[in-house]
Amino acid sequence: MSERGTDGEHRLDAATEAFVTHRNLLFTVAYELLGSAADAEDVLQETWMRWAGVDLGTVRDRRAYLVRIATRQALGRLRTLGRRRESYIGPWLPEPLLTSPDVAEDVELADSVSTAMLLVLETLQPAERAVFVLREVFAVDYDEIAETVGKSPAAVRQIAHRARAHVAERRPRGSASAAEIRNALEAFQRAVETGDLRRLLDILAPDVVMLGDGGGVAKAALTPLVGPEQVAALVARLRTPDAPATLEPAQINGHPALIFRLDGAPSTVLTVRIDDGLVTGLYAVRNPEKLSRVERETPVSR
């Protein structure tokens, strides 16, 4: 084997090692920007293709360089996804991930990948979303973010300030404990299984909103349901002799959730948002194209 071939193999080995080391981080960055595990995986493939061609001798910080590539690829994809979601049938919800218990123990990470937070991030412009995620979740310095998004450090600081204010206005008002979330889901589960809606009504906020994402494939409400009465009426129809679903507690996106199963296969993933001790949001993902990630754990990392 030639010396040139050996050098090439060593370079590829080093590139592979760096990519594998930071793969979970890169996936998490892409997922938080896109809300889609499938698209995040595509971003990882694109990141690897570009990384494999980089002269590692010119790279000072391999983690930062990889994050920069992944973020740029995700931004390009995010703009395309925005157009696609305009024609999405019914409400769009993030793709749920089955996560390990250690994700819940990292409160900041669990908050950043929660369904409620990902929906807040959806209201940001692409550049704002990238700046917020990189700065607030992954603590990337302003100069590096500026190089990543193609703006000056001063502009990035302004964007970060604006994005923080925007998110602060829309994020859950109080930090709900795991116990509060479990209690809410237990009440929901009991209402579905017994038909007794009284306890569920007790924990629903007057302005509770329930969103169902069927993607035009699975049956789901095409508009948000608002108010305890509408939500309770839907819950009463969830379990019928024709749909004998079983309900399984799980850790989804770092928080307690319920997985509905029909004949053993996941049919719905339900997560909740709690503000000031009451359920203000119920999110039911029913689109089968979004349910593949609830059968095995997906590693996420900061």
Residue pairs with C-beta under 8 A, 6 or more apart in sequence:
11 56
12 52
14 56
15 51
15 52
15 54
15 56
18 51
18 56
18 62
18 63
18 66
19 26
19 47
19 48
19 51
19 66
22 62
22 63
22 66
22 67
23 44
24 299
24 300
24 301
25 63
25 67
25 138
25 301
25 302
26 43
26 44
26 47
26 66
26 67
26 70
27 37
27 40
27 41
27 44
27 298
27 299
27 300
28 109
28 113
28 300
28 301
28 302
29 67
29 70
29 71
29 74
29 133
29 134
29 138
30 39
30 40
30 43
30 44
30 70
30 71
30 73
30 74
31 37
31 40
31 97
31 113
31 300
32 112
32 113
32 118
32 121
32 133
32 137
33 71
33 74
33 75
33 78
33 121
33 129
33 130
33 133
34 40
34 43
34 74
34 77
34 78
34 81
35 94
35 95
35 118
35 121
35 122
36 81
36 94
36 95
37 95
37 97
37 293
37 298
38 95
38 289
39 74
39 77
39 81
40 74
42 77
43 70
43 73
43 74
43 77
44 70
46 73
47 66
47 69
47 70
47 73
50 69
50 73
51 65
51 66
51 69
54 65
56 62
59 65
64 140
64 144
67 134
67 138
67 140
67 148
68 144
68 147
68 148
71 130
71 134
71 148
71 149
72 148
74 130
75 126
75 127
75 130
75 149
78 126
78 129
79 126
82 126
85 92
88 215
88 216
89 214
89 215
89 216
89 222
90 212
90 213
90 214
90 215
90 216
90 220
90 221
90 222
90 223
91 211
91 212
91 213
91 220
91 221
91 222
91 223
91 224
92 122
92 213
93 115
93 119
93 211
93 213
93 283
93 284
93 285
93 290
94 115
94 118
94 119
94 253
94 285
95 285
95 290
95 293
96 115
96 252
96 253
96 257
96 269
96 271
96 285
96 290
96 291
96 293
96 294
97 113
97 252
97 253
97 293
97 294
97 298
97 300
98 250
98 251
98 252
98 293
98 294
98 295
98 296
98 297
98 298
99 110
99 113
99 251
99 252
99 253
99 254
99 297
99 298
99 300
100 251
100 297
100 299
101 251
103 109
103 110
103 113
103 251
103 254
103 300
104 110
104 178
104 251
104 254
104 255
106 254
106 302
107 175
108 137
108 302
109 137
109 254
109 300
109 301
109 302
110 253
110 254
110 255
111 117
111 175
111 254
112 133
112 136
112 137
113 253
113 254
113 300
114 253
114 254
114 255
114 271
115 252
115 253
115 255
115 271
115 273
115 283
116 171
116 172
116 271
116 273
116 281
116 283
117 167
117 171
118 253
119 283
120 167
120 170
120 171
121 129
121 132
121 133
121 167
123 166
123 170
124 132
124 163
124 166
124 167
127 149
127 151
127 159
128 159
128 162
128 163
128 166
129 163
130 145
130 148
130 149
131 145
131 149
131 156
131 159
131 160
131 163
132 160
132 163
132 164
132 167
134 140
134 144
134 145
134 148
135 142
135 145
135 160
136 160
136 164
136 167
137 302
138 302
140 148
142 153
142 156
142 157
142 160
143 153
145 156
145 160
146 152
146 153
146 155
146 156
149 156
151 159
172 273
172 274
172 275
172 280
173 275
173 276
174 274
174 275
174 276
174 277
176 273
176 274
176 275
176 277
178 255
178 256
180 274
180 277
181 255
181 256
181 272
181 274
182 249
182 256
183 203
184 203
184 272
184 274
184 279
185 249
185 256
185 257
185 258
185 270
185 272
187 199
187 200
187 202
187 203
188 200
188 235
188 258
188 270
188 272
188 282
189 247
189 249
189 258
190 196
190 199
190 200
191 197
191 199
191 200
191 232
191 235
191 236
192 235
192 238
192 239
192 245
192 247
193 239
193 247
195 236
195 239
197 232
197 235
197 236
200 232
200 235
201 228
201 232
203 277
203 278
203 279
204 228
204 231
204 232
204 278
204 279
205 228
205 275
205 278
205 279
205 280
206 227
206 228
207 226
207 227
207 280
208 226
208 227
208 228
208 231
208 278
208 279
208 280
208 281
208 282
209 224
209 225
209 226
209 280
209 281
209 282
210 221
210 224
210 225
210 230
210 231
210 234
210 281
210 282
210 283
210 284
211 221
211 224
211 225
211 281
211 282
211 283
211 284
212 220
212 221
212 225
212 284
212 286
213 220
213 283
213 284
213 285
213 286
213 287
213 290
214 220
214 286
214 287
215 286
215 287
215 289
215 290
217 287
217 288
217 289
218 267
218 286
218 287
218 288
219 286
220 284
220 286
220 287
221 234
225 231
225 234
231 282
238 245
238 260
239 245
243 262
244 262
245 260
245 261
245 262
245 267
245 268
246 260
246 261
247 258
247 259
247 260
247 261
248 258
248 259
248 260
248 261
249 256
249 257
249 258
249 259
250 256
250 257
250 258
250 259
250 269
250 294
251 257
252 259
252 269
252 271
252 294
253 271
254 300
255 271
257 269
257 270
257 271
257 272
258 269
258 270
259 266
259 268
259 269
259 270
259 294
260 266
260 267
260 268
260 269
260 270
261 267
266 291
266 294
266 295
267 286
267 291
268 284
268 285
268 286
269 284
269 285
269 291
269 294
270 282
270 283
270 284
270 285
271 282
271 283
272 279
272 281
272 282
272 283
273 279
273 280
273 281
273 282
273 283
274 280
285 291
